[in-house]
Amino acid sequence: MTIAPEKAFPAEPSRAFIVGNLLACSFFWGCSFLFIKLMNGEVAPLAVAAGRGLFGAGTLALWVIWLGQKPWPRRHELRHWLVLGTTNGWVPNVLVAYALTQLASGPAAIQAAGPLVTAVFAHVLFAEERLSGRRIVGVLLGMAGVALLIGPRLVEGGGTALGVLAMAGVTLGYAIGNLYTRAVPAPAGDPARLALGQQMVSGLAALGLTLAFLGPSALVPIQNHVPAMLALGLAATAVPMAIFMKLIRRAGPTRAAMTGYLVPAVATIMVVLVLDERLELRQAIGGCIVLAGVYLVSTSRMGRGAA
């Protein structure tokens, strides 16, 4: 079954809108790795997810109030908030936390397939998301660029089959969340409210899991890293999530998912600039390949045919 384009938004947003929002979203999300690294591993992953989600939700709630709306779900929004908070929020956060204990290589090695998975499913589900040759080349180029960025970690041994399955679940969860966001009906599809709902559900669920499995003491180290946690919740969660929701609603999940390729490139640049790590030639070439792939996909035109 193919879903026709939603008429509530322009069928073809401008290239400037797509590229500008992709870069902005990727920049803010890419900074999240820096903020987490500044915590020096002193805050448990589940506690980081809880703090990030709740600070992000608080920021988005203030934004929604400023817009003159109430920051709690309307009846027709509740289901969408729960689905997005689960598929794009607490479930992948838990799976990542588990995978980090099982895999020797970086989790990005598996998550790099996310945009490809999203593109394939979007091709089947949405009439305007047909995979042209330009889009296919762009998606594959982006994946190759990320593989080059990750470098030797991509082929490092170690880990367990369950760890690999956990990261595959993360990729699938994000893909489902992206596709679901595009399919939300217009009356419940306000990007700011979708972002608020996702972060509210994700943050509360992560907080519950933290208290249940680690206890209240797991939240104590956050007090030593308040600036980094605030930056993570505001600049690296609330802002990019609102942009990302708008991007999916306007430009479709395939193009929005290209943030999955740009974020590792931004994270590499931020670590080099702020933490004085050395930029390798391999990383520079990988970043250029990523940009080429993202350009091909983001500037491609929407399909018009329906299955």
PAZAPA-4460 file (N, C-alpha, C; in steps of 0.05 Angstrom, whole numbers, plus 32768, in hexadecimal, padded with zeros to 4 digits):
% residues 307
    n_x    n_y    n_z   ca_x   ca_y   ca_z    c_x    c_y    c_z   seq   type   mol
   8011   7FE8   8000   8000   8000   8000   8011   8019   8000     1      M     A
   800B   802C   7FEF   801A   8045   7FEC   8009   805C   7FF6     2      T     A
   8015   806D   8006   8007   8084   8011   800D   809C   8000     3      I     A
   7FF8   80AA   7FF8   7FFC   80C2   7FE7   8008   80D9   7FF7     4      A     A
   8013   80ED   7FE9   801F   8104   7FF6   800A   8112   8007     5      P     A
   8012   811D   801E   7FFF   812C   802F   7FFC   8147   8024     6      E     A
   7FE4   8150   8020   7FDE   816A   8013   7FE0   8182   8026     7      K     A
   7FE5   817C   8040   7FE7   8192   8053   8001   81A2   804F     8      A     A
   8015   8196   8042   802F   81A3   803E   8035   81A5   8020     9      F     A
   8046   81B7   8018   804E   81B9   7FFC   805A   819F   7FF2    10      P     A
   8054   8197   7FDA   805E   817D   7FD0   807C   817E   7FCC    11      A     A
   8087   8195   7FC6   80A4   8196   7FC1   80B0   81AE   7FCE    12      E     A
   80BB   81AB   7FE7   80C8   81C1   7FF4   80E1   81CA   7FE5    13      P     A
   80EA   81E2   7FEA   8102   81EC   7FDB   811B   81DD   7FE4    14      S     A
   812E   81DD   7FD2   8148   81D1   7FD9   8155   81DF   7FF0    15      R     A
   8152   81FA   7FF2   815E   8209   8008   8152   8200   8022    16      A     A
   8138   81FB   8023   812A   81F2   803B   8136   81D7   8044    17      F     A
   8138   81C4   8031   8141   81A9   8037   815E   81AA   8041    18      I     A
   8170   81B6   8031   818C   81B6   8038   8191   81C6   8052    19      V     A
   8184   81DD   8055   8188   81ED   806D   817F   81DE   8086    20      G     A
   8168   81D1   8085   815E   81C2   809C   816E   81A9   80A2    21      N     A
   8178   819C   808D   8189   8184   8090   81A3   818C   809F    22      L     A
   81AF   81A2   8096   81C8   81AA   80A2   81C4   81B3   80BF    23      L     A
   81AF   81C3   80C4   81AA   81CC   80DF   81A4   81B5   80F2    24      A     A
   8193   81A3   80E9   818C   818C   80FA   81A4   817B   8100    25      C     A
   81B4   8176   80EB   81CC   8165   80EE   81E1   8172   8100    26      S     A
   81E3   818D   80FE   81F7   819B   810F   81F0   8198   812C    27      F     A
   81D6   819E   8133   81CE   819C   814F   81D0   8180   815A    28      F     A
   81C7   816C   814A   81C8   8150   8152   81E5   8147   8155    29      W     A
   81F6   8150   8142   8212   8148   8143   8220   8152   815C    30      G     A
   8217   8168   8167   8223   8173   817F   821D   8161   8197    31      C     A
   8208   8150   8195   8200   8140   81AC   8217   812D   81B5    32      S     A
   8227   8123   81A2   823D   8111   81A9   8252   8120   81B9    33      F     A
   8256   813A   81B3   8269   814A   81C2   825F   814E   81DE    34      L     A
   8246   8155   81E1   823B   815A   81FC   823C   8141   820D    35      F     A
   8235   812A   8201   8236   8111   8210   8253   810A   8218    36      I     A
   8266   8110   8205   8282   810A   820B   828C   811B   8222    37      K     A
   8282   8134   8224   828A   8146   8239   8282   813C   8255    38      L     A
   826F   8129   8256   8267   811D   8270   827A   8108   8279    39      M     A
   828E   8102   8269   82A4   80EF   8270   829A   80D4   8279    40      N     A
   8284   80CB   826F   827A   80B0   8276   8270   80AD   8292    41      G     A
   826C   80C4   82A0   8264   80C3   82BC   8246   80C0   82C0    42      E     A
   8237   80C4   82AA   821A   80C1   82AC   8211   80A9   829C    43      V     A
   8202   8097   82A8   81FA   807E   829A   81EA   8085   8281    44      A     A
   81EC   8074   826C   81DD   8079   8253   81BF   807D   8257    45      P     A
   81B3   806D   8268   8196   8070   826D   8190   808B   827A    46      L     A
   81A1   8094   828C   819D   80AD   829A   81A1   80C4   8286    47      A     A
   81B4   80C1   8274   81B8   80D5   825F   819F   80D7   824E    48      V     A
   8194   80C0   8246   817C   80C0   8236   8165   80CE   8245    49      A     A
   8162   80C8   825F   814D   80D4   826E   8150   80F2   8270    50      A     A
   8168   80FB   8277   816D   8118   827A   816A   8126   825F    51      G     A
   8174   811A   824A   8172   8126   8230   8155   8129   8227    52      R     A
   8146   8113   822B   812A   8114   8222   811A   8128   8232    53      G     A
   811E   8129   824C   810D   813A   825D   8115   8158   825A    54      L     A
   812F   815E   8258   8137   8179   8252   812D   8182   8236    55      F     A
   812E   816F   8223   8124   8176   8208   8107   817A   8209    56      G     A
   80F8   8169   8217   80DB   816C   8219   80D4   8187   8227    57      A     A
   80E2   818E   823C   80DD   81A7   824A   80E1   81BF   8238    58      G     A
   80F6   81BE   8228   80FB   81D4   8215   80E5   81D6   8200    59      T     A
   80DD   81BF   81F5   80C8   81BF   81E1   80AD   81C7   81EC    60      L     A
   80A8   81C0   8205   808F   81C8   8213   808E   81E6   8215    61      A     A
   80A4   81F3   821D   80A5   8210   821F   80A0   821D   8203    62      L     A
   80AB   8210   81EE   80A7   821B   81D3   8089   8219   81CB    63      W     A
   807D   8202   81D1   8061   81FE   81CA   804F   8212   81DA    64      V     A
   8056   8216   81F3   8047   822A   8203   8049   8246   81F8    65      I     A
   8062   824C   81EF   8066   8267   81E3   8056   826A   81C9    66      W     A
   8051   8254   81BC   8040   8255   81A4   8022   8256   81AA    67      L     A
   801C   8256   81C4   8000   8258   81CC   7FF1   823E   81CE    68      G     A
   8000   8228   81D0   7FF3   820D   81D2   7FF9   8200   81ED    69      Q     A
   7FE9   81EC   81F3   7FED   81DD   820C   8001   81C6   8207    70      K     A
   8014   81C3   8219   802A   81AF   8215   8023   8193   821D    71      P     A
   800A   818B   821B   8004   816F   8220   7FF3   8164   8208    72      W     A
   7FF3   814A   8205   7FE7   813F   81EC   7FC9   8143   81EA    73      P     A
   7FC0   814A   81D3   7FA3   814A   81CD   7F9C   812D   81C8    74      R     A
   7F82   8127   81C9   7F79   810B   81C7   7F83   80FF   81AD    75      R     A
   7F82   810D   8197   7F8A   8102   817D   7FA9   8101   8179    76      H     A
   7FB8   810C   818C   7FD5   810C   818A   7FE2   80F6   819B    77      E     A
   7FD4   80EC   81B0   7FE0   80DB   81C4   7FED   80C2   81B7    78      L     A
   7FDF   80B5   81A5   7FEA   809C   8199   8003   80A2   8189    79      R     A
   8004   80B8   817B   801B   80BF   816B   8033   80C6   817D    80      H     A
   802E   80D3   8193   8043   80DA   81A6   804F   80C0   81B2    81      W     A
   803E   80AD   81B9   8047   8094   81C5   8058   8084   81B0    82      L     A
   804E   8083   8198   805D   8073   8183   8078   807F   817E    83      V     A
   8079   809A   817A   8093   80A7   8174   80A6   80A6   818C    84      L     A
   809B   80AA   81A4   80AC   80A8   81BC   80B8   808D   81C0    85      G     A
   80AA   8078   81B5   80B4   805D   81B8   80C7   8056   81A1    86      T     A
   80BF   805A   8188   80D0   8052   8172   80E9   8064   816E    87      T     A
   80E6   807E   8173   80FC   8091   8170   8108   8099   818A    88      N     A
   80FE   808E   81A0   8107   8097   81BA   8113   8082   81CC    89      G     A
   8102   8079   81E0   810E   8069   81F5   8117   804D   81EC    90      W     A
   8109   8041   81D9   8112   8026   81D0   812E   8027   81C3    91      V     A
   8133   8038   81AF   814E   8039   81A5   8163   8042   81BA    92      P     A
   815B   8053   81CD   816E   805B   81E2   8176   8043   81F3    93      N     A
   8163   8032   81FA   8169   801A   8209   817A   8007   81F9    94      V     A
   8173   8003   81E0   8183   7FF1   81CF   819F   7FFB   81CB    95      L     A
   81A3   8015   81C8   81BE   8020   81C5   81CE   801B   81DF    96      V     A
   81C1   8020   81F6   81CE   801C   8210   81D7   7FFF   8213    97      A     A
   81C6   7FED   820A   81CE   7FD0   820C   81E4   7FCA   81F8    98      Y     A
   81E2   7FD4   81DF   81F5   7FCD   81CB   8211   7FD8   81D2    99      A     A
   8213   7FEE   81E0   822C   7FFA   81E8   823C   7FE7   81FB   100      L     A
   822D   7FD6   8208   823A   7FC2   821A   8242   7FA9   820B   101      T     A
   8239   7FA6   81F3   823D   7F8D   81E4   824F   7F8F   81CB   102      Q     A
   8251   7FA7   81C0   825F   7FAB   81A7   8279   7FB9   81AB   103      L     A
   828E   7FAF   819E   82A8   7FBC   819F   82A9   7FD4   818D   104      A     A
   829B   7FD2   8176   829C   7FE8   8163   8286   7FFD   816A   105      S     A
   8288   8015   815E   8274   802A   8163   8259   8022   8158   106      G     A
   8244   8029   8166   8229   8023   815D   8222   8030   8143   107      P     A
   8230   8046   813C   822A   8053   8122   822F   8041   810A   108      A     A
   8240   802C   810E   8246   801A   80F8   822D   800C   80EE   109      A     A
   821B   8006   80FF   8202   7FF9   80F7   81ED   800E   80F1   110      I     A
   81EB   8023   8100   81D7   8038   80FC   81DB   8046   80E1   111      Q     A
   81F2   8043   80D5   81F7   8050   80BB   81E4   8047   80A6   112      A     A
   81D8   802F   80AA   81C4   8024   8097   81A9   8031   809A   113      A     A
   81A5   8042   80AE   818B   804D   80B4   817E   805C   809C   114      G     A
   818C   806F   808F   8180   807D   8079   8178   806A   8062   115      P     A
   8188   8055   805D   8181   8042   8048   8168   8033   804F   116      L     A
   8165   802A   8068   814D   801B   8070   8135   802E   806E   117      V     A
   8138   8047   8076   8122   805A   8074   811A   805E   8057   118      T     A
   812E   8061   8046   8128   8067   802A   8119   8050   801D   119      A     A
   8121   8037   8023   8114   8020   8017   80F7   801E   801F   120      V     A
   80F2   8021   8039   80D6   801F   8043   80C5   8037   8039   121      F     A
   80D1   804F   8038   80C3   8066   802E   80BB   8063   8011   122      A     A
   80CD   8056   8002   80C7   8050   7FE5   80AE   803F   7FE2   123      H     A
   80AA   802D   7FF4   8092   801B   7FF3   8079   8029   7FFD   124      V     A
   807C   803A   8012   8065   8044   8020   805A   805F   8015   125      L     A
   806B   8070   800A   8063   808B   8002   8067   8090   7FE5   126      F     A
   8052   809A   7FD8   8053   809E   7FBB   8069   80B2   7FB3   127      A     A
   806E   80C6   7FC4   8082   80DB   7FBC   809E   80D4   7FC4   128      E     A
   80A2   80BC   7FD0   80BD   80B4   7FD9   80CA   809F   7FC7   129      E     A
   80C1   809E   7FAE   80CD   808A   7F9C   80EB   808D   7F9A   130      R     A
   80FA   8077   7F9A   8117   8077   7F99   8120   807A   7F7B   131      L     A
   8128   8092   7F74   8134   8096   7F59   8151   808D   7F5A   132      S     A
   815D   808B   7F43   8179   8083   7F42   818A   8097   7F52   133      G     A
   8184   80B1   7F50   8193   80C6   7F5F   8191   80C1   7F7D   134      R     A
   817A   80BA   7F87   8177   80B6   7FA3   8186   809D   7FAC   135      R     A
   8184   8087   7F9D   8192   806F   7FA4   81B0   8074   7FA5   136      I     A
   81BC   8081   7F91   81D8   8087   7F91   81DF   8099   7FAA   137      V     A
   81CE   80AC   7FB0   81D4   80BE   7FC6   81D4   80AF   7FE1   138      G     A
   81C0   809D   7FE5   81BE   808E   7FFE   81D7   807C   8001   139      V     A
   81DE   806E   7FEB   81F5   805C   7FED   820F   806B   7FF0   140      L     A
   8212   8083   7FE4   822A   8093   7FE7   822C   809C   8005   141      L     A
   8216   80A4   8010   8216   80AC   802C   821F   8096   803E   142      G     A
   8215   807E   8039   821D   8067   804A   823A   8062   8047   143      M     A
   8245   8064   802F   8262   805F   802B   8272   8075   8039   144      A     A
   8268   808D   8039   8277   80A3   8046   8277   809F   8064   145      G     A
   8261   8096   8070   8260   8091   808D   8273   807A   8094   146      V     A
   8273   8065   8083   8285   804F   8088   82A2   8058   8089   147      A     A
   82A9   806B   8077   82C4   8075   8076   82CA   8087   808F   148      L     A
   82B6   8096   8098   82B8   80A6   80B0   82BE   8094   80C8   149      L     A
   82AE   807E   80CA   82B1   806C   80E1   82CC   805E   80E0   150      I     A
   82D5   8057   80C8   82EF   804C   80C4   82F2   8030   80D0   151      G     A
   8309   802B   80DD   830F   8010   80E7   82FA   8005   80FA   152      P     A
   82EB   8016   8108   82D7   800C   811B   82C1   7FFC   810D   153      R     A
   82BE   8001   80F3   82A9   7FF3   80E4   82AE   7FD5   80E2   154      L     A
   82C7   7FCD   80E3   82CD   7FB1   80E1   82DA   7FA5   80FA   155      V     A
   82D9   7FB4   8110   82E3   7FA9   8129   82D3   7F91   8132   156      E     A
   82E1   7F7E   813D   82D4   7F66   8147   82C8   7F6B   8162   157      G     A
   82BE   7F55   816E   82B3   7F57   8189   8296   7F5A   8189   158      G     A
   828A   7F58   81A1   826D   7F5C   81A3   825E   7F42   81A0   159      G     A
   8245   7F44   81A3   8233   7F2C   81A2   821E   7F30   818C   160      T     A
   8211   7F1A   8185   81FB   7F1B   8172   81E4   7F2C   817D   161      A     A
   81E0   7F2A   8197   81CA   7F3A   81A2   81D1   7F58   81A1   162      L     A
   81EA   7F5F   81A3   81F2   7F7B   81A1   81ED   7F86   8185   163      G     A
   81F3   7F75   8171   81EE   7F7D   8155   81D0   7F7F   8150   164      V     A
   81C1   7F6C   815A   81A4   7F6E   8157   8198   7F87   8165   165      L     A
   81A4   7F8E   817B   819A   7FA6   8189   819E   7FBF   8178   166      A     A
   81B6   7FC1   816B   81BA   7FD8   815A   81AA   7FD7   8140   167      M     A
   81A4   7FBF   8136   8192   7FBD   8120   8176   7FC6   8128   168      A     A
   816F   7FC0   8141   8155   7FCA   814B   8154   7FE8   814D   169      G     A
   816A   7FF4   8154   816C   8011   8155   8167   801D   8139   170      V     A
   8174   8012   8125   8171   801B   810A   8154   8018   8101   171      T     A
   8148   8001   8106   812C   7FFC   80FF   8119   800F   810D   172      L     A
   811E   8013   8127   810D   8025   8137   810D   8041   812C   173      G     A
   8124   804C   8126   8126   8067   811B   8118   8068   80FF   174      Y     A
   811B   8054   80EF   810E   8054   80D5   80F0   8054   80D8   175      A     A
   80E6   8043   80EA   80C9   8042   80EE   80BF   805D   80F9   176      I     A
   80CD   8069   810B   80C5   8083   8116   80C4   8098   8100   177      G     A
   80D8   8098   80EF   80D9   80AC   80D9   80C1   80A9   80C6   178      N     A
   80BC   8090   80BF   80A6   808A   80AC   808B   8090   80B9   179      L     A
   8089   808A   80D3   8070   8090   80E1   806B   80AE   80E3   180      Y     A
   8080   80BD   80E8   807D   80DA   80E9   8071   80E5   80CF   181      T     A
   807A   80DB   80B9   8070   80E4   809F   8052   80DD   809C   182      R     A
   804A   80C7   80A7   802E   80BD   80A3   801A   80C8   80B7   183      A     A
   8024   80D7   80CB   8011   80E3   80DF   7FFE   80F6   80D0   184      V     A
   7FE4   80F4   80D5   7FD1   8106   80C7   7FD6   8123   80CE   185      P     A
   7FCF   8135   80BC   7FD5   8152   80BF   7FCB   815E   80D9   186      A     A
   7FB2   8157   80E3   7FA9   8163   80FC   7FBA   815E   8114   187      P     A
   7FC9   8148   8113   7FDB   8141   812A   7FF8   8143   8123   188      A     A
   7FFE   8150   810C   8019   814F   8101   802A   8168   8105   189      G     A
   8022   8179   8118   8032   8191   811D   804E   8189   8126   190      D     A
   8064   8191   8118   807F   8187   811E   8088   818D   813A   191      P     A
   8082   81A5   8145   808A   81AC   8160   807D   819A   8174   192      A     A
   8063   8194   8170   8055   8183   8183   805D   8166   8181   193      R     A
   8063   815D   8169   806D   8141   8166   8089   813E   8174   194      L     A
   809A   8153   8171   80B3   8152   817E   80B0   8152   819D   195      A     A
   809E   8162   81A6   8098   8164   81C3   808E   8148   81CD   196      L     A
   807B   813D   81BF   8070   8123   81C7   8085   810D   81C8   197      G     A
   8096   810C   81B3   80AA   80F8   81B2   80BD   80FA   81CA   198      Q     A
   80C7   8112   81CF   80DA   8116   81E5   80CE   8112   8200   199      Q     A
   80B4   8119   8203   80A7   8115   821D   80A4   80F7   8223   200      M     A
   809B   80E8   8210   8098   80CB   8214   80B3   80BE   8218   201      V     A
   80C6   80C5   8207   80E1   80BA   8209   80EE   80C0   8223   202      S     A
   80ED   80D9   822C   80FA   80E1   8244   80EE   80D3   825D   203      G     A
   80D3   80D2   825E   80C6   80C6   8275   80CB   80A8   8276   204      L     A
   80CB   809B   825F   80D0   807E   825E   80ED   8078   8267   205      A     A
   8100   8089   825D   811C   8085   8264   8120   808A   8282   206      A     A
   8112   809E   828D   8114   80A3   82A9   810A   808B   82BA   207      L     A
   80F3   8080   82B1   80E8   8069   82BF   80FB   8051   82BE   208      G     A
   8108   804C   82A7   811B   8036   82A4   8134   803B   82B5   209      L     A
   813C   8054   82B6   8154   805A   82C6   814F   8055   82E4   210      T     A
   8138   805E   82ED   8131   8059   830A   812D   803C   8310   211      L     A
   8121   802E   82FC   811B   8011   8301   8134   8000   8301   212      A     A
   8147   8005   82EF   815E   7FF3   82EC   8177   7FFE   82F9   213      F     A
   817A   8018   82FC   8192   8023   8307   818E   8031   8322   214      L     A
   8175   8039   8327   8170   8047   8340   8174   8065   833E   215      G     A
   816A   8074   8351   816D   8091   8351   8189   809B   8350   216      P     A
   819C   808B   835B   81B8   8093   835C   81C4   8098   8341   217      S     A
   81B8   808B   832C   81C2   808E   8311   81BF   80AB   8307   218      A     A
   81AC   80B9   8313   81A6   80D5   830A   81B8   80E9   8318   219      L     A
   81C5   80E1   832D   81D5   80F4   833D   81EC   8100   832D   220      V     A
   81FB   80F1   831D   8212   80FD   830E   820A   8113   82FB   221      P     A
   81F0   8115   82F4   81E7   812A   82E1   81ED   8146   82ED   222      I     A
   81EC   8148   8308   81F0   8162   8314   820C   816D   8310   223      Q     A
   821F   815B   8309   823A   8164   8303   823E   816B   82E6   224      N     A
   8229   8167   82D6   822B   816C   82B9   8212   817B   82AF   225      H     A
   8208   818E   82BF   81F0   819C   82B8   81F3   81AC   829E   226      V     A
   8209   81BB   8299   820B   81CA   8280   820A   81B7   8268   227      P     A
   8219   81A1   8269   8219   818E   8252   81FE   8182   824E   228      A     A
   81F0   817B   8264   81D6   816F   8261   81C1   8183   8257   229      M     A
   81C3   819C   8260   81B1   81B0   8255   81B5   81B5   8238   230      L     A
   81CF   81B6   8230   81D5   81B9   8214   81CC   81A1   8203   231      A     A
   81CE   8189   820F   81C5   8171   8201   81A7   8172   81FE   232      L     A
   8198   817A   8212   817B   817A   8211   8170   8190   81FF   233      G     A
   817C   81A8   8201   8172   81BF   81F1   817D   81BF   81D5   234      L     A
   8198   81C3   81D2   81A3   81C7   81B8   81A6   81AD   81A8   235      A     A
   81AA   8196   81B5   81AF   817D   81A6   8197   816A   81A6   236      A     A
   8180   8173   81B1   8168   8162   81B1   814F   8171   81A9   237      T     A
   8148   8186   81B8   812F   8194   81B3   8130   81A2   8197   238      A     A
   8145   81B1   8192   8147   81C0   8179   8148   81AD   8161   239      V     A
   815B   819A   8160   815C   8189   8148   8143   8177   8144   240      P     A
   8137   816F   815B   811F   815E   8158   8108   816E   814B   241      M     A
   8105   8187   8153   80F0   8197   8147   80F5   819C   8129   242      A     A
   810F   81A1   8122   8116   81A4   8106   8112   818B   80F7   243      I     A
   8119   8174   8103   8117   815A   80F5   80FA   8153   80EF   244      F     A
   80E8   8158   8102   80CC   8152   80FE   80C1   8163   80E7   245      M     A
   80C9   817C   80E6   80C0   818E   80D0   80CB   8184   80B6   246      K     A
   80E4   817B   80B6   80F1   8171   809E   80E3   8158   8093   247      L     A
   80DC   8146   80A4   80CE   812E   809B   80B2   8135   8090   248      I     A
   80A4   8146   809E   8089   814E   8095   8089   815C   807A   249      R     A
   809E   816C   8076   809F   817C   805D   80AE   816E   8046   250      R     A
   80C4   8161   804D   80D6   8157   8038   80D6   8139   8036   251      A     A
   80C9   812B   8049   80C7   810E   8047   80DD   8100   8057   252      G     A
   80D8   80E7   805F   80EB   80D8   8070   8106   80D1   8063   253      P     A
   8106   80CD   8049   8120   80C6   803C   8134   80DC   803E   254      T     A
   812B   80F4   8037   813E   810B   8038   8145   8112   8055   255      R     A
   8131   8111   8067   8136   8117   8083   814A   8104   808F   256      A     A
   8148   80EA   8087   8159   80D5   8093   8176   80D9   808C   257      A     A
   817C   80EB   8079   8198   80F0   8072   81A8   80FD   8089   258      M     A
   8199   8107   809D   81A7   8110   80B5   81B8   80FA   80C1   259      T     A
   81AF   80E1   80BD   81BE   80CA   80C7   81DA   80C8   80BB   260      G     A
   81DF   80D4   80A4   81F9   80D4   8098   8208   80EE   80A0   261      Y     A
   81FA   8104   80A3   8207   811D   80A9   8210   811F   80C7   262      L     A
   8201   8113   80D9   8207   8115   80F5   8223   810A   80FC   263      V     A
   822B   80F2   80F2   8246   80E9   80F8   825C   80FC   80EE   264      P     A
   8257   8109   80D7   826A   811C   80CC   826C   8135   80DE   265      A     A
   8255   813F   80E8   8255   8156   80FA   8263   814F   8114   266      V     A
   825C   8137   811E   8268   812E   8138   8287   812D   8136   267      A     A
   8291   8123   811F   82AE   8122   811B   82BA   813E   811B   268      T     A
   82AD   8150   810D   82B7   816C   810B   82B7   8179   8127   269      I     A
   82A2   8175   8136   82A0   8181   8151   82B6   8177   8164   270      M     A
   82BB   815D   8162   82CF   8151   8173   82EB   815C   816C   271      V     A
   82F0   815F   8152   8309   816A   8148   830D   8187   8152   272      V     A
   82F8   8197   814F   82FA   81B4   8155   82FB   81B9   8174   273      L     A
   82EA   81AA   8183   82E8   81B0   819F   82FB   81A0   81B0   274      V     A
   82FF   8187   81AA   8310   8176   81BA   832C   8172   81AF   275      L     A
   8332   8180   8199   834D   8180   818D   8356   8164   8184   276      D     A
   8343   8154   817C   834B   813A   8170   8353   813F   8152   277      E     A
   8364   812E   8148   836F   8132   812D   835B   8127   8118   278      R     A
   8357   8137   8103   8346   812F   80EC   8357   811F   80D9   279      L     A
   834F   8106   80D4   835D   80F5   80C1   8353   80FA   80A4   280      E     A
   8365   80F4   8091   835E   80F8   8075   8345   80E6   806E   281      L     A
   8345   80CE   807A   832E   80BC   8075   8314   80CA   807E   282      R     A
   8314   80D8   8094   82FC   80E5   809E   82F4   80FC   808C   283      Q     A
   8307   810B   8082   8301   8121   8071   82F5   8117   8056   284      A     A
   8300   8102   804B   82F5   80F7   8032   82D9   80EB   8037   285      I     A
   82D5   80DD   804E   82BB   80D2   8055   82A6   80E8   8057   286      G     A
   82AE   80FF   8064   829B   8115   8067   8293   8120   804C   287      G     A
   82A5   8123   803A   829F   812D   801F   828C   811A   8010   288      C     A
   8291   8100   8013   827F   80EC   8006   8263   80EE   8012   289      I     A
   8261   80F1   802C   8248   80F4   803A   8239   810C   802E   290      V     A
   8247   8123   802C   823A   813B   8022   8230   8137   8005   291      L     A
   8240   8129   7FF5   8237   8123   7FD9   821E   8113   7FD9   292      A     A
   821C   80FE   7FEA   8205   80ED   7FEB   81ED   80FC   7FF5   293      G     A
   81F0   810C   800A   81DA   811C   8015   81D0   8130   8000   294      V     A
   81E2   813C   7FF1   81DA   814F   7FDC   81C9   8142   7FC7   295      Y     A
   81D1   812A   7FBE   81C2   811C   7FAA   81A5   8116   7FB3   296      L     A
   81A2   810D   7FCC   8188   8106   7FD6   8177   811F   7FDC   297      V     A
   8183   8133   7FE9   8174   814A   7FF2   816B   815C   7FDB   298      S     A
   8179   815B   7FC4   8172   816B   7FAD   8162   815B   7F99   299      T     A
   815C   8142   7F9E   814C   8133   7F8B   812F   813B   7F8E   300      S     A
   8120   8138   7F79   8103   813F   7F79   80F3   8129   7F83   301      R     A
   80DC   8130   7F8F   80C9   811B   7F99   80BD   810C   7F82   302      M     A
   80B8   80F2   7F87   80AB   80E2   7F72   808E   80EA   7F6F   303      G     A
   8082   80E3   7F59   8066   80EA   7F55   8054   80D2   7F51   304      R     A
   8061   80BB   7F4A   8051   80A4   7F45   8047   8096   7F5D   305      G     A
   8032   8087   7F5B   8027   8078   7F71   8027   805B   7F69   306      A     A
   802C   804A   7F7C   802C   802D   7F76   8010   8023   7F73   307      A     A
***
